[in-house]
Amino acid sequence: MALKPTIFKMTINLSDLNKDIYETLHLTVAQHPSETSERMMARVMAYCLNVQEFLCFTKGLSVADDPDIWAKSLSDEFLLWIDVGEPAFERIKKAARQAQTVKIYSFNSKSDVWWKQSFSNFASLAVDVYQFEFAQIQTLCKLLKRTTELSVTSSGDSLYVSGELGECEISCKALQVQQ
């Protein structure tokens, strides 16, 4: 019998000072059995940084061809494709042909090596690549409970997160940004 995902209920009071967005997000996030807490929270932070109409989590790891997060128009066109981790170049090349905007959020201890090996390939694509600091994502995971209420403030290239169990800062370094 297959393992079931762990469900997290999150209420996030989001203040994005860069985009003048002030919303309360009510998210139900499914953590795939093979997904780490760090990866799941990197997905949540990427979601917070990209809040817009039609944005939603996908089945992610359960469906290999889907991104982690997407925004699709009413006519089923990809407006935004977001992958979390260190995706293969061919996957992102295909995504760049399908979606208006493609973003990658790398987050773990090997992302520097991945980017060093991949940046010349990705430079030919119209994609934005960002990196979360892994130690900060690990600290963020310490704020996590099955039902969590967080305040997230985005300012500049940082996210300031506070919750019942503490607070932390998450840096989001731009590695490649298309103009």
N, CA and C atoms as an extended XYZ file, in Angstrom:
537
Properties=species:S:1:pos:R:3:atomname:S:1:resname:S:1:resid:I:1 pbc="F F F"
N         0.839       -1.178        0.000 N   MET     1
C         0.000        0.000        0.000 CA  MET     1
C         0.889        1.247        0.000 C   MET     1
N         0.533        2.204       -0.816 N   ALA     2
C         1.317        3.437       -0.941 CA  ALA     2
C         1.134        4.326        0.292 C   ALA     2
N         2.210        5.011        0.630 N   LEU     3
C         2.129        5.968        1.728 CA  LEU     3
C         1.345        7.185        1.288 C   LEU     3
N         0.631        7.775        2.205 N   LYS     4
C        -0.172        8.957        1.903 CA  LYS     4
C         0.608       10.216        2.278 C   LYS     4
N         0.286       11.338        1.627 N   PRO     5
C         0.964       12.591        1.988 CA  PRO     5
C         0.538       13.070        3.368 C   PRO     5
N         1.381       13.876        3.982 N   THR     6
C         1.060       14.525        5.244 CA  THR     6
C         0.475       15.885        4.904 C   THR     6
N        -0.663       16.197        5.473 N   ILE     7
C        -1.367       17.442        5.156 CA  ILE     7
C        -1.064       18.498        6.218 C   ILE     7
N        -0.706       19.688        5.757 N   PHE     8
C        -0.458       20.837        6.627 CA  PHE     8
C        -1.455       21.935        6.275 C   PHE     8
N        -2.029       22.536        7.283 N   LYS     9
C        -2.919       23.688        7.117 CA  LYS     9
C        -2.149       24.920        7.556 C   LYS     9
N        -2.034       25.885        6.663 N   MET    10
C        -1.261       27.089        6.973 CA  MET    10
C        -2.102       28.333        6.723 C   MET    10
N        -2.067       29.221        7.684 N   THR    11
C        -2.623       30.554        7.512 CA  THR    11
C        -1.422       31.490        7.502 C   THR    11
N        -1.268       32.199        6.396 N   ILE    12
C        -0.114       33.074        6.238 CA  ILE    12
C        -0.594       34.499        6.024 C   ILE    12
N        -0.203       35.371        6.947 N   ASN    13
C        -0.472       36.800        6.792 CA  ASN    13
C         0.694       37.371        5.993 C   ASN    13
N         0.450       37.599        4.707 N   LEU    14
C         1.502       37.997        3.777 CA  LEU    14
C         1.513       39.505        3.584 C   LEU    14
N         2.683       40.084        3.736 N   SER    15
C         2.915       41.501        3.422 CA  SER    15
C         4.089       41.545        2.459 C   SER    15
N         3.796       41.749        1.186 N   ASP    16
C         4.848       41.854        0.178 CA  ASP    16
C         5.077       43.329       -0.089 C   ASP    16
N         6.093       43.902        0.546 N   LEU    17
C         6.372       45.326        0.424 CA  LEU    17
C         6.917       45.687       -0.953 C   LEU    17
N         7.447       44.702       -1.680 N   ASN    18
C         7.963       44.946       -3.025 CA  ASN    18
C         6.837       45.149       -4.036 C   ASN    18
N         5.720       44.463       -3.824 N   LYS    19
C         4.610       44.491       -4.795 CA  LYS    19
C         3.340       45.113       -4.228 C   LYS    19
N         3.395       45.629       -3.004 N   ASP    20
C         2.217       46.190       -2.333 CA  ASP    20
C         1.063       45.190       -2.279 C   ASP    20
N         1.368       43.971       -1.855 N   ILE    21
C         0.357       42.931       -1.686 CA  ILE    21
C         0.238       42.637       -0.196 C   ILE    21
N        -0.985       42.697        0.305 N   TYR    22
C        -1.254       42.433        1.716 CA  TYR    22
C        -2.460       41.508        1.748 C   TYR    22
N        -2.221       40.234        2.019 N   GLU    23
C        -3.282       39.228        1.970 CA  GLU    23
C        -3.120       38.223        3.092 C   GLU    23
N        -4.213       37.564        3.403 N   THR    24
C        -4.166       36.396        4.275 CA  THR    24
C        -4.393       35.182        3.396 C   THR    24
N        -3.422       34.292        3.383 N   LEU    25
C        -3.484       33.083        2.571 CA  LEU    25
C        -3.882       31.910        3.451 C   LEU    25
N        -4.821       31.128        2.981 N   HIS    26
C        -5.218       29.902        3.670 CA  HIS    26
C        -4.799       28.749        2.764 C   HIS    26
N        -3.693       28.109        3.122 N   LEU    27
C        -3.110       27.073        2.275 CA  LEU    27
C        -3.257       25.696        2.897 C   LEU    27
N        -3.584       24.742        2.067 N   THR    28
C        -3.517       23.339        2.437 CA  THR    28
C        -2.379       22.765        1.618 C   THR    28
N        -1.335       22.323        2.301 N   VAL    29
C        -0.123       21.867        1.622 CA  VAL    29
C         0.065       20.384        1.913 C   VAL    29
N         0.171       19.612        0.844 N   ALA    30
C         0.406       18.177        0.980 CA  ALA    30
C         1.895       17.904        0.839 C   ALA    30
N         2.478       17.289        1.872 N   GLN    31
C         3.887       16.908        1.819 CA  GLN    31
C         3.967       15.466        1.340 C   GLN    31
N         4.505       15.276        0.141 N   HIS    32
C         4.666       13.947       -0.446 CA  HIS    32
C         5.521       13.089        0.489 C   HIS    32
N         5.259       11.787        0.589 N   PRO    33
C         6.038       10.935        1.496 CA  PRO    33
C         7.552       11.006        1.272 C   PRO    33
N         7.980       11.275        0.039 N   SER    34
C         9.423       11.345       -0.228 CA  SER    34
C         9.972       12.771       -0.130 C   SER    34
N         9.123       13.731        0.199 N   GLU    35
C         9.532       15.133        0.253 CA  GLU    35
C         9.992       15.513        1.661 C   GLU    35
N        11.085       16.250        1.731 N   THR    36
C        11.568       16.736        3.023 CA  THR    36
C        10.761       17.965        3.451 C   THR    36
N        10.816       18.263        4.731 N   SER    37
C        10.166       19.484        5.227 CA  SER    37
C        10.799       20.720        4.595 C   SER    37
N        12.118       20.670        4.367 N   GLU    38
C        12.812       21.806        3.754 CA  GLU    38
C        12.271       22.083        2.348 C   GLU    38
N        12.076       21.045        1.572 N   ARG    39
C        11.558       21.232        0.220 CA  ARG    39
C        10.137       21.787        0.261 C   ARG    39
N         9.330       21.245        1.151 N   MET    40
C         7.951       21.724        1.258 CA  MET    40
C         7.919       23.198        1.641 C   MET    40
N         8.751       23.607        2.596 N   MET    41
C         8.739       25.011        3.016 CA  MET    41
C         9.345       25.922        1.948 C   MET    41
N        10.272       25.411        1.158 N   ALA    42
C        10.773       26.187        0.016 CA  ALA    42
C         9.635       26.414       -0.981 C   ALA    42
N         8.790       25.405       -1.174 N   ARG    43
C         7.602       25.578       -2.042 CA  ARG    43
C         6.683       26.660       -1.497 C   ARG    43
N         6.465       26.644       -0.184 N   VAL    44
C         5.575       27.637        0.434 CA  VAL    44
C         6.159       29.044        0.277 C   VAL    44
N         7.458       29.198        0.471 N   MET    45
C         8.084       30.521        0.314 CA  MET    45
C         8.012       30.983       -1.141 C   MET    45
N         8.215       30.063       -2.092 N   ALA    46
C         8.095       30.413       -3.512 CA  ALA    46
C         6.659       30.851       -3.824 C   ALA    46
N         5.694       30.177       -3.227 N   TYR    47
C         4.290       30.557       -3.403 CA  TYR    47
C         4.068       31.988       -2.901 C   TYR    47
N         4.570       32.275       -1.712 N   CYS    48
C         4.407       33.615       -1.124 CA  CYS    48
C         5.036       34.698       -1.995 C   CYS    48
N         6.163       34.400       -2.609 N   LEU    49
C         6.851       35.384       -3.455 CA  LEU    49
C         6.147       35.624       -4.790 C   LEU    49
N         5.237       34.729       -5.152 N   ASN    50
C         4.610       34.807       -6.473 CA  ASN    50
C         3.092       34.879       -6.431 C   ASN    50
N         2.529       35.295       -5.318 N   VAL    51
C         1.075       35.342       -5.188 CA  VAL    51
C         0.466       36.129       -6.345 C   VAL    51
N        -0.492       35.495       -6.991 N   GLN    52
C        -1.226       36.116       -8.091 CA  GLN    52
C        -2.484       35.298       -8.351 C   GLN    52
N        -3.328       35.836       -9.182 N   GLU    53
C        -4.556       35.135       -9.535 CA  GLU    53
C        -4.220       33.807      -10.208 C   GLU    53
N        -4.964       32.776       -9.896 N   PHE    54
C        -4.861       31.431      -10.470 CA  PHE    54
C        -3.654       30.636       -9.968 C   PHE    54
N        -2.904       31.144       -9.005 N   LEU    55
C        -1.728       30.427       -8.507 CA  LEU    55
C        -2.170       29.266       -7.623 C   LEU    55
N        -1.573       28.097       -7.837 N   CYS    56
C        -1.905       26.952       -6.975 CA  CYS    56
C        -0.767       25.934       -6.962 C   CYS    56
N        -0.745       25.147       -5.896 N   PHE    57
C         0.180       24.030       -5.817 CA  PHE    57
C        -0.352       22.948       -6.751 C   PHE    57
N         0.548       22.194       -7.349 N   THR    58
C         0.143       21.080       -8.204 CA  THR    58
C         0.351       19.782       -7.426 C   THR    58
N         0.202       18.669       -8.120 N   LYS    59
C         0.479       17.384       -7.477 CA  LYS    59
C         1.979       17.155       -7.357 C   LYS    59
N         2.765       18.046       -7.964 N   GLY    60
C         4.215       18.069       -7.783 CA  GLY    60
C         4.905       16.741       -8.000 C   GLY    60
N         5.502       16.207       -6.955 N   LEU    61
C         6.285       14.977       -7.055 CA  LEU    61
C         5.462       13.778       -7.518 C   LEU    61
N         4.150       13.842       -7.358 N   SER    62
C         3.290       12.732       -7.762 CA  SER    62
C         3.113       12.667       -9.280 C   SER    62
N         3.303       13.790       -9.964 N   VAL    63
C         3.173       13.852      -11.427 CA  VAL    63
C         4.465       14.458      -11.973 C   VAL    63
N         5.294       13.631      -12.563 N   ALA    64
C         6.648       14.043      -12.944 CA  ALA    64
C         6.692       15.218      -13.919 C   ALA    64
N         5.697       15.369      -14.780 N   ASP    65
C         5.738       16.430      -15.787 CA  ASP    65
C         5.197       17.764      -15.296 C   ASP    65
N         4.600       17.797      -14.122 N   ASP    66
C         4.030       19.041      -13.602 CA  ASP    66
C         5.063       19.819      -12.790 C   ASP    66
N         4.941       21.146      -12.791 N   PRO    67
C         5.794       21.942      -11.899 CA  PRO    67
C         5.294       21.790      -10.463 C   PRO    67
N         5.980       22.420       -9.538 N   ASP    68
C         5.538       22.402       -8.141 CA  ASP    68
C         4.380       23.364       -7.916 C   ASP    68
N         4.422       24.485       -8.623 N   ILE    69
C         3.405       25.530       -8.502 CA  ILE    69
C         3.147       26.050       -9.913 C   ILE    69
N         1.890       26.359      -10.185 N   TRP    70
C         1.603       26.983      -11.473 CA  TRP    70
C         0.466       27.965      -11.354 C   TRP    70
N         0.386       28.819      -12.353 N   ALA    71
C        -0.781       29.670      -12.568 CA  ALA    71
C        -1.179       29.418      -14.007 C   ALA    71
N        -2.425       29.010      -14.185 N   LYS    72
C        -2.951       28.763      -15.520 CA  LYS    72
C        -4.116       29.705      -15.770 C   LYS    72
N        -4.236       30.148      -17.005 N   SER    73
C        -5.345       31.027      -17.378 CA  SER    73
C        -6.633       30.209      -17.473 C   SER    73
N        -7.732       30.894      -17.661 N   LEU    74
C        -9.019       30.203      -17.819 CA  LEU    74
C        -9.034       29.355      -19.087 C   LEU    74
N        -8.195       29.685      -20.047 N   SER    75
C        -8.102       28.895      -21.283 CA  SER    75
C        -6.997       27.832      -21.188 C   SER    75
N        -6.537       27.545      -19.956 N   ASP    76
C        -5.580       26.483      -19.650 CA  ASP    76
C        -4.172       26.747      -20.169 C   ASP    76
N        -3.807       27.996      -20.374 N   GLU    77
C        -2.454       28.350      -20.773 CA  GLU    77
C        -1.608       28.576      -19.520 C   GLU    77
N        -0.348       28.161      -19.582 N   PHE    78
C         0.559       28.385      -18.461 CA  PHE    78
C         0.949       29.856      -18.404 C   PHE    78
N         0.568       30.505      -17.322 N   LEU    79
C         1.010       31.876      -17.085 CA  LEU    79
C         2.328       31.866      -16.324 C   LEU    79
N         2.436       30.941      -15.364 N   LEU    80
C         3.622       30.846      -14.510 CA  LEU    80
C         3.904       29.385      -14.192 C   LEU    80
N         5.150       28.998      -14.320 N   TRP    81
C         5.626       27.647      -14.009 CA  TRP    81
C         6.729       27.811      -12.977 C   TRP    81
N         6.592       27.192      -11.813 N   ILE    82
C         7.609       27.271      -10.769 CA  ILE    82
C         8.070       25.872      -10.391 C   ILE    82
N         9.381       25.660      -10.482 N   ASP    83
C         9.997       24.424      -10.005 CA  ASP    83
C        10.844       24.748       -8.780 C   ASP    83
N        10.832       23.841       -7.812 N   VAL    84
C        11.634       23.990       -6.601 CA  VAL    84
C        12.672       22.872       -6.594 C   VAL    84
N        13.917       23.234       -6.391 N   GLY    85
C        14.989       22.249       -6.373 CA  GLY    85
C        16.009       22.549       -7.441 C   GLY    85
N        16.570       21.509       -8.020 N   GLU    86
C        17.589       21.631       -9.055 CA  GLU    86
C        17.141       20.847      -10.282 C   GLU    86
N        16.211       21.397      -11.053 N   PRO    87
C        15.662       20.655      -12.194 CA  PRO    87
C        16.672       20.512      -13.338 C   PRO    87
N        16.423       19.500      -14.158 N   ALA    88
C        17.262       19.261      -15.334 CA  ALA    88
C        17.005       20.339      -16.389 C   ALA    88
N        18.034       20.649      -17.162 N   PHE    89
C        17.949       21.662      -18.204 CA  PHE    89
C        16.828       21.342      -19.197 C   PHE    89
N        16.727       20.098      -19.652 N   GLU    90
C        15.710       19.727      -20.651 CA  GLU    90
C        14.297       19.967      -20.135 C   GLU    90
N        14.073       19.718      -18.872 N   ARG    91
C        12.754       19.959      -18.268 CA  ARG    91
C        12.402       21.442      -18.339 C   ARG    91
N        13.356       22.297      -17.990 N   ILE    92
C        13.105       23.735      -17.969 CA  ILE    92
C        13.029       24.293      -19.390 C   ILE    92
N        13.781       23.730      -20.297 N   LYS    93
C        13.702       24.139      -21.704 CA  LYS    93
C        12.286       23.906      -22.235 C   LYS    93
N        11.726       22.756      -21.902 N   LYS    94
C        10.350       22.437      -22.296 CA  LYS    94
C         9.364       23.390      -21.620 C   LYS    94
N         9.570       23.671      -20.333 N   ALA    95
C         8.688       24.583      -19.594 CA  ALA    95
C         8.727       25.980      -20.196 C   ALA    95
N         9.911       26.424      -20.619 N   ALA    96
C        10.059       27.762      -21.197 CA  ALA    96
C         9.299       27.902      -22.521 C   ALA    96
N         9.098       26.799      -23.210 N   ARG    97
C         8.299       26.829      -24.447 CA  ARG    97
C         6.803       26.864      -24.142 C   ARG    97
N         6.405       26.342      -22.979 N   GLN    98
C         4.989       26.226      -22.642 CA  GLN    98
C         4.453       27.410      -21.839 C   GLN    98
N         5.274       28.009      -20.998 N   ALA    99
C         4.784       29.005      -20.039 CA  ALA    99
C         5.284       30.408      -20.380 C   ALA    99
N         4.477       31.404      -20.024 N   GLN   100
C         4.884       32.792      -20.206 CA  GLN   100
C         6.071       33.135      -19.319 C   GLN   100
N         6.049       32.644      -18.078 N   THR   101
C         7.113       32.910      -17.110 CA  THR   101
C         7.505       31.604      -16.430 C   THR   101
N         8.816       31.379      -16.321 N   VAL   102
C         9.337       30.184      -15.647 CA  VAL   102
C        10.298       30.646      -14.562 C   VAL   102
N        10.115       30.095      -13.353 N   LYS   103
C        10.988       30.422      -12.232 CA  LYS   103
C        11.447       29.143      -11.553 C   LYS   103
N        12.697       29.175      -11.102 N   ILE   104
C        13.276       28.063      -10.351 CA  ILE   104
C        13.724       28.607       -9.001 C   ILE   104
N        13.402       27.868       -7.941 N   TYR   105
C        13.863       28.211       -6.593 CA  TYR   105
C        14.682       27.041       -6.077 C   TYR   105
N        15.991       27.218       -6.048 N   SER   106
C        16.908       26.213       -5.529 CA  SER   106
C        17.060       26.459       -4.028 C   SER   106
N        17.249       25.411       -3.254 N   PHE   107
C        17.207       25.631       -1.801 CA  PHE   107
C        18.145       24.774       -0.972 C   PHE   107
N        18.772       23.770       -1.538 N   ASN   108
C        19.476       22.865       -0.622 CA  ASN   108
C        20.990       23.010       -0.665 C   ASN   108
N        21.661       22.172        0.064 N   SER   109
C        23.110       22.301        0.262 CA  SER   109
C        23.905       22.071       -1.018 C   SER   109
N        23.318       21.434       -2.011 N   LYS   110
C        24.051       21.183       -3.263 CA  LYS   110
C        23.682       22.174       -4.367 C   LYS   110
N        22.903       23.188       -4.063 N   SER   111
C        22.467       24.089       -5.133 CA  SER   111
C        23.598       24.921       -5.726 C   SER   111
N        24.636       25.231       -4.954 N   ASP   112
C        25.777       25.955       -5.524 CA  ASP   112
C        26.466       25.121       -6.605 C   ASP   112
N        26.647       23.846       -6.345 N   VAL   113
C        27.270       22.938       -7.316 CA  VAL   113
C        26.383       22.810       -8.550 C   VAL   113
N        25.070       22.614       -8.337 N   TRP   114
C        24.122       22.507       -9.448 CA  TRP   114
C        24.181       23.759      -10.329 C   TRP   114
N        24.185       24.932       -9.712 N   TRP   115
C        24.185       26.164      -10.491 CA  TRP   115
C        25.513       26.347      -11.233 C   TRP   115
N        26.603       26.006      -10.609 N   LYS   116
C        27.914       26.124      -11.253 CA  LYS   116
C        27.971       25.249      -12.509 C   LYS   116
N        27.364       24.075      -12.441 N   GLN   117
C        27.354       23.151      -13.575 CA  GLN   117
C        26.305       23.521      -14.622 C   GLN   117
N        25.269       24.247      -14.234 N   SER   118
C        24.114       24.472      -15.112 CA  SER   118
C        23.972       25.877      -15.665 C   SER   118
N        24.628       26.869      -15.068 N   PHE   119
C        24.306       28.255      -15.410 CA  PHE   119
C        24.517       28.578      -16.877 C   PHE   119
N        25.517       28.001      -17.530 N   SER   120
C        25.743       28.322      -18.944 CA  SER   120
C        24.595       27.814      -19.815 C   SER   120
N        24.010       26.687      -19.472 N   ASN   121
C        22.846       26.181      -20.215 CA  ASN   121
C        21.620       27.056      -19.977 C   ASN   121
N        21.366       27.390      -18.724 N   PHE   122
C        20.175       28.162      -18.384 CA  PHE   122
C        20.242       29.597      -18.909 C   PHE   122
N        21.453       30.103      -19.144 N   ALA   123
C        21.603       31.472      -19.653 CA  ALA   123
C        20.926       31.637      -21.015 C   ALA   123
N        20.774       30.548      -21.749 N   SER   124
C        20.133       30.622      -23.066 CA  SER   124
C        18.609       30.606      -22.984 C   SER   124
N        18.066       30.408      -21.797 N   LEU   125
C        16.618       30.331      -21.621 CA  LEU   125
C        16.083       31.575      -20.913 C   LEU   125
N        14.859       31.922      -21.226 N   ALA   126
C        14.185       33.046      -20.556 CA  ALA   126
C        13.548       32.529      -19.272 C   ALA   126
N        14.382       32.247      -18.280 N   VAL   127
C        13.906       31.764      -16.980 CA  VAL   127
C        14.586       32.559      -15.875 C   VAL   127
N        13.883       32.668      -14.747 N   ASP   128
C        14.436       33.315      -13.558 CA  ASP   128
C        14.852       32.221      -12.583 C   ASP   128
N        16.043       32.357      -12.027 N   VAL   129
C        16.561       31.360      -11.096 CA  VAL   129
C        16.938       32.064       -9.792 C   VAL   129
N        16.438       31.523       -8.688 N   TYR   130
C        16.684       32.088       -7.367 CA  TYR   130
C        17.219       31.001       -6.452 C   TYR   130
N        17.878       31.426       -5.384 N   GLN   131
C        18.410       30.468       -4.417 CA  GLN   131
C        18.065       30.919       -3.000 C   GLN   131
N        17.398       30.019       -2.265 N   PHE   132
C        17.187       30.224       -0.837 CA  PHE   132
C        18.410       29.670       -0.109 C   PHE   132
N        18.768       30.303        0.990 N   GLU   133
C        19.875       29.825        1.827 CA  GLU   133
C        19.384       28.592        2.596 C   GLU   133
N        20.066       27.446        2.413 N   PHE   134
C        19.597       26.184        2.980 CA  PHE   134
C        19.498       26.218        4.506 C   PHE   134
N        20.484       26.790        5.178 N   ALA   135
C        20.449       26.845        6.647 CA  ALA   135
C        19.237       27.639        7.129 C   ALA   135
N        18.863       28.671        6.385 N   GLN   136
C        17.689       29.472        6.757 CA  GLN   136
C        16.393       28.690        6.538 C   GLN   136
N        16.337       27.898        5.477 N   ILE   137
C        15.161       27.041        5.239 CA  ILE   137
C        15.053       26.005        6.357 C   ILE   137
N        16.181       25.476        6.813 N   GLN   138
C        16.163       24.524        7.931 CA  GLN   138
C        15.627       25.190        9.199 C   GLN   138
N        16.018       26.430        9.437 N   THR   139
C        15.496       27.176       10.595 CA  THR   139
C        14.001       27.399       10.453 C   THR   139
N        13.552       27.719        9.243 N   LEU   140
C        12.121       27.908        8.979 CA  LEU   140
C        11.323       26.655        9.332 C   LEU   140
N        11.874       25.496        9.053 N   CYS   141
C        11.172       24.236        9.338 CA  CYS   141
C        10.907       24.039       10.821 C   CYS   141
N        11.688       24.688       11.660 N   LYS   142
C        11.478       24.581       13.106 CA  LYS   142
C        10.212       25.317       13.548 C   LYS   142
N         9.659       26.178       12.673 N   LEU   143
C         8.428       26.909       12.985 CA  LEU   143
C         7.183       26.134       12.563 C   LEU   143
N         7.378       24.984       11.963 N   LEU   144
C         6.304       24.236       11.326 CA  LEU   144
C         5.570       23.314       12.288 C   LEU   144
N         4.260       23.394       12.232 N   LYS   145
C         3.364       22.448       12.909 CA  LYS   145
C         2.331       22.027       11.875 C   LYS   145
N         1.556       21.003       12.165 N   ARG   146
C         0.537       20.541       11.202 CA  ARG   146
C        -0.486       21.628       10.909 C   ARG   146
N        -0.792       22.452       11.910 N   THR   147
C        -1.623       23.635       11.707 CA  THR   147
C        -0.774       24.816       12.145 C   THR   147
N        -0.412       25.643       11.181 N   THR   148
C         0.556       26.705       11.427 CA  THR   148
C        -0.002       28.054       11.012 C   THR   148
N         0.240       29.064       11.834 N   GLU   149
C        -0.074       30.435       11.460 CA  GLU   149
C         1.242       31.206       11.422 C   GLU   149
N         1.515       31.813       10.272 N   LEU   150
C         2.762       32.544       10.081 CA  LEU   150
C         2.483       33.946        9.567 C   LEU   150
N         3.385       34.861        9.886 N   SER   151
C         3.418       36.180        9.252 CA  SER   151
C         4.647       36.191        8.379 C   SER   151
N         4.461       36.528        7.105 N   VAL   152
C         5.565       36.574        6.151 CA  VAL   152
C         5.612       37.968        5.555 C   VAL   152
N         6.745       38.643        5.720 N   THR   153
C         6.950       39.963        5.138 CA  THR   153
C         8.081       39.865        4.131 C   THR   153
N         7.790       40.231        2.885 N   SER   154
C         8.779       40.219        1.829 CA  SER   154
C         9.237       41.644        1.576 C   SER   154
N        10.540       41.869        1.697 N   SER   155
C        11.104       43.192        1.470 CA  SER   155
C        12.481       43.026        0.848 C   SER   155
N        12.698       43.683       -0.278 N   GLY   156
C        13.967       43.513       -0.967 CA  GLY   156
C        14.131       42.078       -1.402 C   GLY   156
N        15.253       41.468       -1.045 N   ASP   157
C        15.480       40.065       -1.411 CA  ASP   157
C        15.386       39.137       -0.198 C   ASP   157
N        14.602       39.553        0.803 N   SER   158
C        14.447       38.739        2.012 CA  SER   158
C        12.991       38.550        2.386 C   SER   158
N        12.740       37.432        3.025 N   LEU   159
C        11.447       37.138        3.623 CA  LEU   159
C        11.667       37.060        5.130 C   LEU   159
N        10.849       37.767        5.869 N   TYR   160
C        10.910       37.727        7.328 CA  TYR   160
C         9.691       36.939        7.790 C   TYR   160
N         9.944       35.838        8.486 N   VAL   161
C         8.872       34.918        8.868 CA  VAL   161
C         8.813       34.838       10.383 C   VAL   161
N         7.594       34.986       10.918 N   SER   162
C         7.418       34.801       12.356 CA  SER   162
C         6.178       33.947       12.593 C   SER   162
N         6.249       33.183       13.655 N   GLY   163
C         5.146       32.307       14.025 CA  GLY   163
C         5.182       32.045       15.512 C   GLY   163
N         4.307       31.193       15.940 N   GLU   164
C         4.180       30.859       17.361 CA  GLU   164
C         5.472       30.274       17.938 C   GLU   164
N         6.239       29.557       17.109 N   LEU   165
C         7.440       28.876       17.587 CA  LEU   165
C         8.729       29.662       17.374 C   LEU   165
N         8.635       30.897       16.845 N   GLY   166
C         9.833       31.702       16.648 CA  GLY   166
C         9.788       32.507       15.373 C   GLY   166
N        10.963       32.950       14.947 N   GLU   167
C        11.046       33.759       13.741 CA  GLU   167
C        12.370       33.492       13.038 C   GLU   167
N        12.407       33.856       11.739 N   CYS   168
C        13.635       33.685       10.973 CA  CYS   168
C        13.589       34.571        9.737 C   CYS   168
N        14.736       34.691        9.101 N   GLU   169
C        14.845       35.436        7.855 CA  GLU   169
C        15.280       34.468        6.760 C   GLU   169
N        14.660       34.589        5.592 N   ILE   170
C        15.004       33.762        4.448 CA  ILE   170
C        15.495       34.689        3.340 C   ILE   170
N        16.749       34.519        2.941 N   SER   171
C        17.294       35.301        1.830 CA  SER   171
C        16.951       34.605        0.521 C   SER   171
N        16.622       35.397       -0.477 N   CYS   172
C        16.297       34.870       -1.805 CA  CYS   172
C        17.223       35.563       -2.802 C   CYS   172
N        18.313       34.889       -3.120 N   LYS   173
C        19.340       35.454       -3.996 CA  LYS   173
C        18.990       35.188       -5.454 C   LYS   173
N        18.975       36.238       -6.268 N   ALA   174
C        18.717       36.086       -7.705 CA  ALA   174
C        19.993       35.600       -8.375 C   ALA   174
N        19.922       34.446       -9.034 N   LEU   175
C        21.052       33.917       -9.772 CA  LEU   175
C        20.964       34.304      -11.246 C   LEU   175
N        19.741       34.353      -11.767 N   GLN   176
C        19.498       34.769      -13.150 CA  GLN   176
C        18.102       35.345      -13.227 C   GLN   176
N        17.999       36.573      -13.696 N   VAL   177
C        16.695       37.211      -13.832 CA  VAL   177
C        16.593       37.805      -15.224 C   VAL   177
N        15.518       37.432      -15.922 N   GLN   178
C        15.276       37.952      -17.262 CA  GLN   178
C        14.641       39.331      -17.150 C   GLN   178
N        15.049       40.229      -17.980 N   GLN   179
C        14.492       41.585      -17.953 CA  GLN   179
C        13.264       41.685      -18.830 C   GLN   179
